């Protein structure tokens, strides 16, 4: 490993008080950030949402890898002690490249999600839904089958779920919007419910007992997904297992924030509408996001 090529972030004595960096193509990774903030209340977090280039899912893996490398390098320059790639598409495309380039531990969301699914399934038949990039990469099937080769994995790309979440969150902020989907915590257009059924019905017929939400946007659709797939199928999001990995990694390295350390939450985004980013983000993070820093694509490109 060539240490000289790496982006350096945390070698000073006060490393434990540095933030955990997390990024996603937009606000979806805040489902992971929220879990980390809940599980590790003393840890500061620096979240980056690449809203201007969202969605990542339909893009070629090589392009998503470049985005992941740019954002990781940018966050690393802000000084972080650990990086979480809070996006399945970016994990599938760029985890290894980013791990090679950064000098801090880098955790993706696919391996933790796969582990949680392997722990949960008794039928050894697991469904995975995600973006086209994630599903076509085969990263989930590989990760699950490397833990238990006897598990059958049925994967299905459900790209419009990302759009449903983004739109649902936006419409939900409209006080005049009166058609709330009964089965969901966010607004879902009736036409989207049909699409969700078309996506999930074939998986239901595969006799799976566990369904992995292989996209960090999807936990916001859990009530809708569960109502279609059936309450007897366990729904797995990688957020909880990822937060556990973060806790263990920090403890092992002696880099956990001290008890009583007051956490600082910072946010940066490529979004042009900072107000909207903060409003949507606050709803997911479960805490108010007040000041978000705007970062241009040129600045990200320069970081690499
Ligand atoms: N949150 C991203 C993921 O986990 C998906 C959204 C996108 O397509 O950009 O893959």
py3Dmol code that shows the C-alpha trace and the ligand (Angstrom):
import py3Dmol

protein = """\
ATOM      1  CA  UNK A   1       0.000   0.000   0.000  1.00  0.00           C
ATOM      2  CA  UNK A   2       1.438   3.384  -0.957  1.00  0.00           C
ATOM      3  CA  UNK A   3       0.874   5.635   2.009  1.00  0.00           C
ATOM      4  CA  UNK A   4       2.264   8.575   0.049  1.00  0.00           C
ATOM      5  CA  UNK A   5      -0.722   8.626  -2.306  1.00  0.00           C
ATOM      6  CA  UNK A   6      -3.331   8.739   0.378  1.00  0.00           C
ATOM      7  CA  UNK A   7      -5.511  11.586   1.511  1.00  0.00           C
ATOM      8  CA  UNK A   8      -4.573  12.176   5.114  1.00  0.00           C
ATOM      9  CA  UNK A   9      -7.204  12.998   7.638  1.00  0.00           C
ATOM     10  CA  UNK A  10      -6.714  11.982  11.203  1.00  0.00           C
ATOM     11  CA  UNK A  11      -3.250  11.621  12.613  1.00  0.00           C
ATOM     12  CA  UNK A  12      -3.331  14.359  15.285  1.00  0.00           C
ATOM     13  CA  UNK A  13      -3.789  13.494  18.970  1.00  0.00           C
ATOM     14  CA  UNK A  14      -7.375  14.859  19.040  1.00  0.00           C
ATOM     15  CA  UNK A  15      -8.571  12.367  16.433  1.00  0.00           C
ATOM     16  CA  UNK A  16     -11.386  11.056  18.673  1.00  0.00           C
ATOM     17  CA  UNK A  17     -13.180  14.402  18.508  1.00  0.00           C
ATOM     18  CA  UNK A  18     -13.093  14.523  14.691  1.00  0.00           C
ATOM     19  CA  UNK A  19     -16.376  13.858  12.867  1.00  0.00           C
ATOM     20  CA  UNK A  20     -17.443  10.720  11.049  1.00  0.00           C
ATOM     21  CA  UNK A  21     -17.855  11.555   7.356  1.00  0.00           C
ATOM     22  CA  UNK A  22     -20.909  10.164   5.527  1.00  0.00           C
ATOM     23  CA  UNK A  23     -22.011  10.731   1.966  1.00  0.00           C
ATOM     24  CA  UNK A  24     -24.772   9.788  -0.433  1.00  0.00           C
ATOM     25  CA  UNK A  25     -26.098  10.900  -3.804  1.00  0.00           C
ATOM     26  CA  UNK A  26     -28.625  13.016  -1.912  1.00  0.00           C
ATOM     27  CA  UNK A  27     -30.630  12.808   1.287  1.00  0.00           C
ATOM     28  CA  UNK A  28     -31.053   8.994   1.400  1.00  0.00           C
ATOM     29  CA  UNK A  29     -27.814   8.465   3.339  1.00  0.00           C
ATOM     30  CA  UNK A  30     -29.328  10.445   6.180  1.00  0.00           C
ATOM     31  CA  UNK A  31     -31.199   7.231   7.101  1.00  0.00           C
ATOM     32  CA  UNK A  32     -27.744   5.844   7.933  1.00  0.00           C
ATOM     33  CA  UNK A  33     -26.553   9.095   9.551  1.00  0.00           C
ATOM     34  CA  UNK A  34     -29.635   9.090  11.797  1.00  0.00           C
ATOM     35  CA  UNK A  35     -28.915   5.550  12.973  1.00  0.00           C
ATOM     36  CA  UNK A  36     -25.276   6.459  13.702  1.00  0.00           C
ATOM     37  CA  UNK A  37     -26.333   9.619  15.567  1.00  0.00           C
ATOM     38  CA  UNK A  38     -28.818   7.586  17.630  1.00  0.00           C
ATOM     39  CA  UNK A  39     -26.412   4.777  18.403  1.00  0.00           C
ATOM     40  CA  UNK A  40     -23.362   6.986  18.964  1.00  0.00           C
ATOM     41  CA  UNK A  41     -24.713  10.181  20.543  1.00  0.00           C
ATOM     42  CA  UNK A  42     -21.267  11.603  21.308  1.00  0.00           C
ATOM     43  CA  UNK A  43     -20.007  11.374  17.736  1.00  0.00           C
ATOM     44  CA  UNK A  44     -19.905  14.386  15.429  1.00  0.00           C
ATOM     45  CA  UNK A  45     -21.013  13.815  11.839  1.00  0.00           C
ATOM     46  CA  UNK A  46     -20.102  15.590   8.602  1.00  0.00           C
ATOM     47  CA  UNK A  47     -22.713  14.646   5.979  1.00  0.00           C
ATOM     48  CA  UNK A  48     -22.364  15.278   2.255  1.00  0.00           C
ATOM     49  CA  UNK A  49     -25.312  14.980  -0.163  1.00  0.00           C
ATOM     50  CA  UNK A  50     -24.508  15.101  -3.884  1.00  0.00           C
ATOM     51  CA  UNK A  51     -28.045  16.233  -4.752  1.00  0.00           C
ATOM     52  CA  UNK A  52     -27.084  17.981  -7.990  1.00  0.00           C
ATOM     53  CA  UNK A  53     -25.854  14.689  -9.481  1.00  0.00           C
ATOM     54  CA  UNK A  54     -28.607  12.513  -7.937  1.00  0.00           C
ATOM     55  CA  UNK A  55     -29.632   9.857  -8.927  1.00  0.00           C
ATOM     56  CA  UNK A  56     -26.487   7.756  -9.126  1.00  0.00           C
ATOM     57  CA  UNK A  57     -28.440   4.541  -9.778  1.00  0.00           C
ATOM     58  CA  UNK A  58     -28.885   4.864 -13.562  1.00  0.00           C
ATOM     59  CA  UNK A  59     -25.248   5.959 -14.168  1.00  0.00           C
ATOM     60  CA  UNK A  60     -22.366   3.712 -15.241  1.00  0.00           C
ATOM     61  CA  UNK A  61     -20.368   2.310 -12.304  1.00  0.00           C
ATOM     62  CA  UNK A  62     -17.170   4.035 -13.505  1.00  0.00           C
ATOM     63  CA  UNK A  63     -18.831   7.444 -13.298  1.00  0.00           C
ATOM     64  CA  UNK A  64     -20.274   6.744  -9.837  1.00  0.00           C
ATOM     65  CA  UNK A  65     -16.806   5.582  -8.742  1.00  0.00           C
ATOM     66  CA  UNK A  66     -15.333   8.937  -9.800  1.00  0.00           C
ATOM     67  CA  UNK A  67     -18.038  10.808  -7.852  1.00  0.00           C
ATOM     68  CA  UNK A  68     -17.369   8.637  -4.785  1.00  0.00           C
ATOM     69  CA  UNK A  69     -13.630   9.300  -5.013  1.00  0.00           C
ATOM     70  CA  UNK A  70     -14.139  13.064  -5.403  1.00  0.00           C
ATOM     71  CA  UNK A  71     -16.471  13.374  -2.404  1.00  0.00           C
ATOM     72  CA  UNK A  72     -14.299  11.104  -0.245  1.00  0.00           C
ATOM     73  CA  UNK A  73     -11.227  13.197  -1.059  1.00  0.00           C
ATOM     74  CA  UNK A  74     -13.151  16.401  -0.303  1.00  0.00           C
ATOM     75  CA  UNK A  75     -14.449  15.090   3.032  1.00  0.00           C
ATOM     76  CA  UNK A  76     -11.019  13.768   3.910  1.00  0.00           C
ATOM     77  CA  UNK A  77      -9.572  17.268   3.433  1.00  0.00           C
ATOM     78  CA  UNK A  78     -12.130  18.582   5.957  1.00  0.00           C
ATOM     79  CA  UNK A  79     -10.651  16.134   8.485  1.00  0.00           C
ATOM     80  CA  UNK A  80     -12.710  13.110   9.417  1.00  0.00           C
ATOM     81  CA  UNK A  81     -11.728  10.048  11.442  1.00  0.00           C
ATOM     82  CA  UNK A  82     -13.787   7.470   9.524  1.00  0.00           C
ATOM     83  CA  UNK A  83     -15.836   7.510   6.330  1.00  0.00           C
ATOM     84  CA  UNK A  84     -19.175   5.806   5.724  1.00  0.00           C
ATOM     85  CA  UNK A  85     -20.290   5.487   2.116  1.00  0.00           C
ATOM     86  CA  UNK A  86     -23.992   5.871   2.926  1.00  0.00           C
ATOM     87  CA  UNK A  87     -25.068   4.939  -0.587  1.00  0.00           C
ATOM     88  CA  UNK A  88     -25.319   1.425  -1.968  1.00  0.00           C
ATOM     89  CA  UNK A  89     -24.649   2.487  -5.558  1.00  0.00           C
ATOM     90  CA  UNK A  90     -21.481   4.349  -4.521  1.00  0.00           C
ATOM     91  CA  UNK A  91     -20.449   1.430  -2.285  1.00  0.00           C
ATOM     92  CA  UNK A  92     -20.868  -1.029  -5.167  1.00  0.00           C
ATOM     93  CA  UNK A  93     -18.955   1.245  -7.523  1.00  0.00           C
ATOM     94  CA  UNK A  94     -16.274   2.785  -5.356  1.00  0.00           C
ATOM     95  CA  UNK A  95     -15.702   1.188  -1.929  1.00  0.00           C
ATOM     96  CA  UNK A  96     -12.427  -0.507  -2.855  1.00  0.00           C
ATOM     97  CA  UNK A  97     -11.021   2.522  -4.697  1.00  0.00           C
ATOM     98  CA  UNK A  98     -11.854   4.835  -1.789  1.00  0.00           C
ATOM     99  CA  UNK A  99     -10.440   2.405   0.783  1.00  0.00           C
ATOM    100  CA  UNK A 100      -7.190   2.386  -1.159  1.00  0.00           C
ATOM    101  CA  UNK A 101      -7.040   6.192  -1.350  1.00  0.00           C
ATOM    102  CA  UNK A 102      -7.971   7.275   2.184  1.00  0.00           C
ATOM    103  CA  UNK A 103      -5.886   6.817   5.291  1.00  0.00           C
ATOM    104  CA  UNK A 104      -8.960   6.477   7.542  1.00  0.00           C
ATOM    105  CA  UNK A 105     -11.239   3.399   7.738  1.00  0.00           C
ATOM    106  CA  UNK A 106     -13.933   3.376   5.047  1.00  0.00           C
ATOM    107  CA  UNK A 107     -17.162   1.443   5.646  1.00  0.00           C
ATOM    108  CA  UNK A 108     -19.740   0.753   2.943  1.00  0.00           C
ATOM    109  CA  UNK A 109     -23.376  -0.231   3.442  1.00  0.00           C
ATOM    110  CA  UNK A 110     -23.502  -3.424   1.380  1.00  0.00           C
ATOM    111  CA  UNK A 111     -21.478  -5.799   3.553  1.00  0.00           C
ATOM    112  CA  UNK A 112     -23.363  -4.790   6.749  1.00  0.00           C
ATOM    113  CA  UNK A 113     -26.717  -5.200   4.944  1.00  0.00           C
ATOM    114  CA  UNK A 114     -25.688  -8.609   3.620  1.00  0.00           C
ATOM    115  CA  UNK A 115     -24.600  -9.715   7.095  1.00  0.00           C
ATOM    116  CA  UNK A 116     -27.907  -8.594   8.621  1.00  0.00           C
ATOM    117  CA  UNK A 117     -29.810 -10.535   5.951  1.00  0.00           C
ATOM    118  CA  UNK A 118     -27.782 -13.702   6.531  1.00  0.00           C
ATOM    119  CA  UNK A 119     -28.495 -13.451  10.264  1.00  0.00           C
ATOM    120  CA  UNK A 120     -32.209 -12.931   9.622  1.00  0.00           C
ATOM    121  CA  UNK A 121     -33.096 -15.571   7.020  1.00  0.00           C
ATOM    122  CA  UNK A 122     -34.194 -19.027   8.118  1.00  0.00           C
ATOM    123  CA  UNK A 123     -35.540 -20.135   4.721  1.00  0.00           C
ATOM    124  CA  UNK A 124     -32.128 -19.172   3.229  1.00  0.00           C
ATOM    125  CA  UNK A 125     -33.952 -17.367   0.486  1.00  0.00           C
ATOM    126  CA  UNK A 126     -33.301 -13.632   0.358  1.00  0.00           C
ATOM    127  CA  UNK A 127     -34.626 -10.850  -1.891  1.00  0.00           C
ATOM    128  CA  UNK A 128     -32.651  -7.693  -2.610  1.00  0.00           C
ATOM    129  CA  UNK A 129     -33.995  -4.495  -4.145  1.00  0.00           C
ATOM    130  CA  UNK A 130     -31.859  -1.532  -5.140  1.00  0.00           C
ATOM    131  CA  UNK A 131     -30.872   0.804  -7.943  1.00  0.00           C
ATOM    132  CA  UNK A 132     -29.814  -0.503 -11.354  1.00  0.00           C
ATOM    133  CA  UNK A 133     -26.156   0.265 -10.502  1.00  0.00           C
ATOM    134  CA  UNK A 134     -26.288  -1.733  -7.264  1.00  0.00           C
ATOM    135  CA  UNK A 135     -28.235  -4.701  -8.606  1.00  0.00           C
ATOM    136  CA  UNK A 136     -26.253  -4.985 -11.845  1.00  0.00           C
ATOM    137  CA  UNK A 137     -22.969  -4.853  -9.930  1.00  0.00           C
ATOM    138  CA  UNK A 138     -23.943  -8.138  -8.235  1.00  0.00           C
ATOM    139  CA  UNK A 139     -22.369  -6.809  -5.023  1.00  0.00           C
ATOM    140  CA  UNK A 140     -25.214  -7.959  -2.744  1.00  0.00           C
ATOM    141  CA  UNK A 141     -25.396 -11.502  -4.123  1.00  0.00           C
ATOM    142  CA  UNK A 142     -21.622 -11.793  -3.758  1.00  0.00           C
ATOM    143  CA  UNK A 143     -21.603 -10.403  -0.221  1.00  0.00           C
ATOM    144  CA  UNK A 144     -24.478 -12.636   0.934  1.00  0.00           C
ATOM    145  CA  UNK A 145     -23.112 -15.756  -0.740  1.00  0.00           C
ATOM    146  CA  UNK A 146     -19.615 -15.167   0.631  1.00  0.00           C
ATOM    147  CA  UNK A 147     -21.166 -15.488   4.098  1.00  0.00           C
ATOM    148  CA  UNK A 148     -23.425 -18.446   3.236  1.00  0.00           C
ATOM    149  CA  UNK A 149     -23.100 -19.976  -0.223  1.00  0.00           C
ATOM    150  CA  UNK A 150     -26.279 -21.963   0.401  1.00  0.00           C
ATOM    151  CA  UNK A 151     -28.492 -18.875   0.366  1.00  0.00           C
ATOM    152  CA  UNK A 152     -30.510 -18.225  -2.785  1.00  0.00           C
ATOM    153  CA  UNK A 153     -30.600 -14.531  -3.654  1.00  0.00           C
ATOM    154  CA  UNK A 154     -33.268 -12.947  -5.851  1.00  0.00           C
ATOM    155  CA  UNK A 155     -32.285  -9.424  -6.888  1.00  0.00           C
ATOM    156  CA  UNK A 156     -34.469  -6.856  -8.540  1.00  0.00           C
ATOM    157  CA  UNK A 157     -33.774  -3.266  -9.568  1.00  0.00           C
ATOM    158  CA  UNK A 158     -36.511  -0.895  -8.392  1.00  0.00           C
ATOM    159  CA  UNK A 159     -35.185   2.430  -9.689  1.00  0.00           C
ATOM    160  CA  UNK A 160     -38.418   4.388  -9.400  1.00  0.00           C
ATOM    161  CA  UNK A 161     -38.445   3.938  -5.620  1.00  0.00           C
ATOM    162  CA  UNK A 162     -35.762   6.664  -5.424  1.00  0.00           C
ATOM    163  CA  UNK A 163     -38.038   9.053  -7.303  1.00  0.00           C
ATOM    164  CA  UNK A 164     -40.970   8.074  -5.040  1.00  0.00           C
ATOM    165  CA  UNK A 165     -38.985   8.988  -1.955  1.00  0.00           C
ATOM    166  CA  UNK A 166     -37.684  12.276  -3.341  1.00  0.00           C
ATOM    167  CA  UNK A 167     -41.124  13.297  -4.591  1.00  0.00           C
ATOM    168  CA  UNK A 168     -42.943  11.959  -1.542  1.00  0.00           C
ATOM    169  CA  UNK A 169     -40.776  14.008   0.789  1.00  0.00           C
ATOM    170  CA  UNK A 170     -41.299  17.160  -1.247  1.00  0.00           C
ATOM    171  CA  UNK A 171     -45.063  16.776  -1.455  1.00  0.00           C
ATOM    172  CA  UNK A 172     -45.277  15.885   2.188  1.00  0.00           C
ATOM    173  CA  UNK A 173     -44.132  19.376   3.071  1.00  0.00           C
ATOM    174  CA  UNK A 174     -47.131  20.826   1.271  1.00  0.00           C
ATOM    175  CA  UNK A 175     -49.852  21.496   3.829  1.00  0.00           C
ATOM    176  CA  UNK A 176     -52.519  21.514   1.099  1.00  0.00           C
ATOM    177  CA  UNK A 177     -51.665  18.031  -0.036  1.00  0.00           C
ATOM    178  CA  UNK A 178     -54.567  15.955   1.222  1.00  0.00           C
ATOM    179  CA  UNK A 179     -54.077  12.558  -0.409  1.00  0.00           C
ATOM    180  CA  UNK A 180     -51.841  10.732   2.015  1.00  0.00           C
ATOM    181  CA  UNK A 181     -51.029   7.147   1.169  1.00  0.00           C
ATOM    182  CA  UNK A 182     -52.479   5.135   3.991  1.00  0.00           C
ATOM    183  CA  UNK A 183     -49.703   2.627   4.156  1.00  0.00           C
ATOM    184  CA  UNK A 184     -46.753   4.962   4.028  1.00  0.00           C
ATOM    185  CA  UNK A 185     -45.171   7.591   6.223  1.00  0.00           C
ATOM    186  CA  UNK A 186     -44.612   9.826   3.187  1.00  0.00           C
ATOM    187  CA  UNK A 187     -46.932  10.782   0.366  1.00  0.00           C
ATOM    188  CA  UNK A 188     -47.091   8.175  -2.401  1.00  0.00           C
ATOM    189  CA  UNK A 189     -48.987   8.866  -5.626  1.00  0.00           C
ATOM    190  CA  UNK A 190     -51.538   6.114  -6.414  1.00  0.00           C
ATOM    191  CA  UNK A 191     -49.715   5.410  -9.704  1.00  0.00           C
ATOM    192  CA  UNK A 192     -46.538   4.750  -7.717  1.00  0.00           C
ATOM    193  CA  UNK A 193     -48.354   2.183  -5.586  1.00  0.00           C
ATOM    194  CA  UNK A 194     -49.065   0.234  -8.776  1.00  0.00           C
ATOM    195  CA  UNK A 195     -45.409   0.427  -9.767  1.00  0.00           C
ATOM    196  CA  UNK A 196     -44.401  -0.794  -6.317  1.00  0.00           C
ATOM    197  CA  UNK A 197     -46.742  -3.768  -6.718  1.00  0.00           C
ATOM    198  CA  UNK A 198     -45.252  -4.590 -10.132  1.00  0.00           C
ATOM    199  CA  UNK A 199     -41.756  -4.482  -8.635  1.00  0.00           C
ATOM    200  CA  UNK A 200     -42.506  -6.538  -5.536  1.00  0.00           C
ATOM    201  CA  UNK A 201     -45.083  -9.141  -6.581  1.00  0.00           C
ATOM    202  CA  UNK A 202     -42.541 -11.295  -8.491  1.00  0.00           C
ATOM    203  CA  UNK A 203     -40.232 -11.310  -5.441  1.00  0.00           C
ATOM    204  CA  UNK A 204     -43.109 -12.330  -3.235  1.00  0.00           C
ATOM    205  CA  UNK A 205     -43.639 -15.391  -5.429  1.00  0.00           C
ATOM    206  CA  UNK A 206     -39.991 -16.447  -4.893  1.00  0.00           C
ATOM    207  CA  UNK A 207     -40.693 -17.647  -1.334  1.00  0.00           C
ATOM    208  CA  UNK A 208     -38.204 -15.225   0.219  1.00  0.00           C
ATOM    209  CA  UNK A 209     -38.439 -14.729   3.980  1.00  0.00           C
ATOM    210  CA  UNK A 210     -36.118 -11.691   4.056  1.00  0.00           C
ATOM    211  CA  UNK A 211     -35.961  -8.603   1.870  1.00  0.00           C
ATOM    212  CA  UNK A 212     -32.916  -6.325   1.861  1.00  0.00           C
ATOM    213  CA  UNK A 213     -33.515  -2.657   1.151  1.00  0.00           C
ATOM    214  CA  UNK A 214     -30.362  -2.199  -0.921  1.00  0.00           C
ATOM    215  CA  UNK A 215     -30.709   1.545  -1.254  1.00  0.00           C
ATOM    216  CA  UNK A 216     -30.493   4.071   1.554  1.00  0.00           C
ATOM    217  CA  UNK A 217     -33.575   5.892   0.264  1.00  0.00           C
ATOM    218  CA  UNK A 218     -35.798   2.834   0.692  1.00  0.00           C
ATOM    219  CA  UNK A 219     -36.245   2.706   4.491  1.00  0.00           C
ATOM    220  CA  UNK A 220     -38.565   5.684   4.007  1.00  0.00           C
ATOM    221  CA  UNK A 221     -40.844   3.391   2.003  1.00  0.00           C
ATOM    222  CA  UNK A 222     -40.872   0.565   4.551  1.00  0.00           C
ATOM    223  CA  UNK A 223     -44.606   0.794   5.359  1.00  0.00           C
ATOM    224  CA  UNK A 224     -45.513   0.692   1.646  1.00  0.00           C
ATOM    225  CA  UNK A 225     -43.082  -2.131   0.864  1.00  0.00           C
ATOM    226  CA  UNK A 226     -44.224  -4.148   3.855  1.00  0.00           C
ATOM    227  CA  UNK A 227     -47.881  -3.720   2.953  1.00  0.00           C
ATOM    228  CA  UNK A 228     -47.212  -5.219  -0.489  1.00  0.00           C
ATOM    229  CA  UNK A 229     -44.622  -7.870   0.291  1.00  0.00           C
ATOM    230  CA  UNK A 230     -46.398  -9.050   3.450  1.00  0.00           C
ATOM    231  CA  UNK A 231     -45.705  -8.560   7.112  1.00  0.00           C
ATOM    232  CA  UNK A 232     -44.256 -12.080   7.441  1.00  0.00           C
ATOM    233  CA  UNK A 233     -41.230 -11.109   5.348  1.00  0.00           C
ATOM    234  CA  UNK A 234     -38.446  -9.477   7.359  1.00  0.00           C
ATOM    235  CA  UNK A 235     -37.288  -6.185   5.955  1.00  0.00           C
ATOM    236  CA  UNK A 236     -33.605  -5.402   6.386  1.00  0.00           C
ATOM    237  CA  UNK A 237     -32.000  -2.004   6.085  1.00  0.00           C
ATOM    238  CA  UNK A 238     -28.252  -1.820   6.471  1.00  0.00           C
ATOM    239  CA  UNK A 239     -28.324   1.294   8.648  1.00  0.00           C
ATOM    240  CA  UNK A 240     -28.353  -0.478  12.004  1.00  0.00           C
ATOM    241  CA  UNK A 241     -25.627  -2.977  11.149  1.00  0.00           C
ATOM    242  CA  UNK A 242     -23.531  -0.190   9.583  1.00  0.00           C
ATOM    243  CA  UNK A 243     -23.810   1.869  12.774  1.00  0.00           C
ATOM    244  CA  UNK A 244     -22.642  -1.201  14.716  1.00  0.00           C
ATOM    245  CA  UNK A 245     -19.621  -1.552  12.396  1.00  0.00           C
ATOM    246  CA  UNK A 246     -18.785   2.120  12.896  1.00  0.00           C
ATOM    247  CA  UNK A 247     -18.955   1.736  16.693  1.00  0.00           C
ATOM    248  CA  UNK A 248     -16.743  -1.371  16.651  1.00  0.00           C
ATOM    249  CA  UNK A 249     -14.184   0.134  14.286  1.00  0.00           C
ATOM    250  CA  UNK A 250     -13.843   3.319  16.332  1.00  0.00           C
ATOM    251  CA  UNK A 251     -13.594   1.380  19.603  1.00  0.00           C
ATOM    252  CA  UNK A 252     -10.959  -0.971  18.157  1.00  0.00           C
ATOM    253  CA  UNK A 253      -8.819   1.962  17.041  1.00  0.00           C
ATOM    254  CA  UNK A 254      -9.336   3.888  20.284  1.00  0.00           C
ATOM    255  CA  UNK A 255     -10.937   6.706  18.289  1.00  0.00           C
ATOM    256  CA  UNK A 256     -14.439   6.783  19.811  1.00  0.00           C
ATOM    257  CA  UNK A 257     -15.566  10.207  21.038  1.00  0.00           C
ATOM    258  CA  UNK A 258     -15.388  10.631  24.783  1.00  0.00           C
ATOM    259  CA  UNK A 259     -18.525  10.327  26.909  1.00  0.00           C
ATOM    260  CA  UNK A 260     -20.049  13.766  27.266  1.00  0.00           C
ATOM    261  CA  UNK A 261     -18.495  15.020  24.022  1.00  0.00           C
ATOM    262  CA  UNK A 262     -21.033  17.428  22.516  1.00  0.00           C
ATOM    263  CA  UNK A 263     -21.619  16.262  18.925  1.00  0.00           C
ATOM    264  CA  UNK A 264     -21.510  18.723  16.043  1.00  0.00           C
ATOM    265  CA  UNK A 265     -23.535  17.902  12.912  1.00  0.00           C
ATOM    266  CA  UNK A 266     -22.346  19.559   9.711  1.00  0.00           C
ATOM    267  CA  UNK A 267     -23.867  19.304   6.254  1.00  0.00           C
ATOM    268  CA  UNK A 268     -22.554  20.037   2.789  1.00  0.00           C
ATOM    269  CA  UNK A 269     -24.270  19.540  -0.536  1.00  0.00           C
ATOM    270  CA  UNK A 270     -24.063  20.201  -4.246  1.00  0.00           C
ATOM    271  CA  UNK A 271     -27.796  21.103  -4.170  1.00  0.00           C
ATOM    272  CA  UNK A 272     -28.659  24.516  -5.562  1.00  0.00           C
ATOM    273  CA  UNK A 273     -31.647  24.872  -3.232  1.00  0.00           C
ATOM    274  CA  UNK A 274     -30.081  24.777   0.218  1.00  0.00           C
ATOM    275  CA  UNK A 275     -33.358  25.462   1.944  1.00  0.00           C
ATOM    276  CA  UNK A 276     -34.987  22.433   0.380  1.00  0.00           C
ATOM    277  CA  UNK A 277     -31.968  20.236   1.135  1.00  0.00           C
ATOM    278  CA  UNK A 278     -32.142  21.301   4.790  1.00  0.00           C
ATOM    279  CA  UNK A 279     -35.904  20.803   5.035  1.00  0.00           C
ATOM    280  CA  UNK A 280     -35.939  17.337   3.419  1.00  0.00           C
ATOM    281  CA  UNK A 281     -32.797  16.377   5.288  1.00  0.00           C
ATOM    282  CA  UNK A 282     -34.187  17.435   8.674  1.00  0.00           C
ATOM    283  CA  UNK A 283     -37.231  15.204   8.134  1.00  0.00           C
ATOM    284  CA  UNK A 284     -34.999  12.182   7.551  1.00  0.00           C
ATOM    285  CA  UNK A 285     -32.224  12.941  10.030  1.00  0.00           C
ATOM    286  CA  UNK A 286     -34.818  13.638  12.714  1.00  0.00           C
ATOM    287  CA  UNK A 287     -32.926  16.704  13.872  1.00  0.00           C
ATOM    288  CA  UNK A 288     -32.957  20.230  12.499  1.00  0.00           C
ATOM    289  CA  UNK A 289     -30.450  20.949   9.743  1.00  0.00           C
ATOM    290  CA  UNK A 290     -29.860  24.695   9.811  1.00  0.00           C
ATOM    291  CA  UNK A 291     -26.778  25.646   7.858  1.00  0.00           C
ATOM    292  CA  UNK A 292     -25.742  23.586   4.894  1.00  0.00           C
ATOM    293  CA  UNK A 293     -22.584  24.441   3.039  1.00  0.00           C
ATOM    294  CA  UNK A 294     -22.831  24.582  -0.736  1.00  0.00           C
ATOM    295  CA  UNK A 295     -20.019  22.876  -2.634  1.00  0.00           C
ATOM    296  CA  UNK A 296     -19.571  23.183  -6.384  1.00  0.00           C
ATOM    297  CA  UNK A 297     -18.790  20.277  -8.690  1.00  0.00           C
ATOM    298  CA  UNK A 298     -15.552  22.117  -9.661  1.00  0.00           C
ATOM    299  CA  UNK A 299     -14.466  22.106  -6.019  1.00  0.00           C
ATOM    300  CA  UNK A 300     -15.146  18.362  -5.809  1.00  0.00           C
ATOM    301  CA  UNK A 301     -13.203  17.740  -9.004  1.00  0.00           C
ATOM    302  CA  UNK A 302     -10.262  19.710  -7.602  1.00  0.00           C
ATOM    303  CA  UNK A 303     -10.242  17.635  -4.388  1.00  0.00           C
ATOM    304  CA  UNK A 304      -9.216  14.517  -6.275  1.00  0.00           C
TER     305      UNK A 304
END
"""
ligand_1 = """\
10
LIG
N -29.217 6.290 -1.962
C -28.674 5.678 -3.153
C -28.262 4.224 -2.872
O -28.240 3.777 -1.745
C -29.632 5.619 -4.316
C -30.100 6.885 -4.921
C -29.521 7.134 -6.284
O -29.856 6.453 -7.265
O -28.735 8.071 -6.355
O -27.946 3.524 -3.808
"""
view = py3Dmol.view(width=600, height=400)
view.addModel(protein, "pdb")
view.setStyle({"model": 0}, {"cartoon": {"style": "trace"}})
view.addModel(ligand_1, "xyz")
view.setStyle({"model": 1}, {"stick": {}})
view.zoomTo()
view.show()
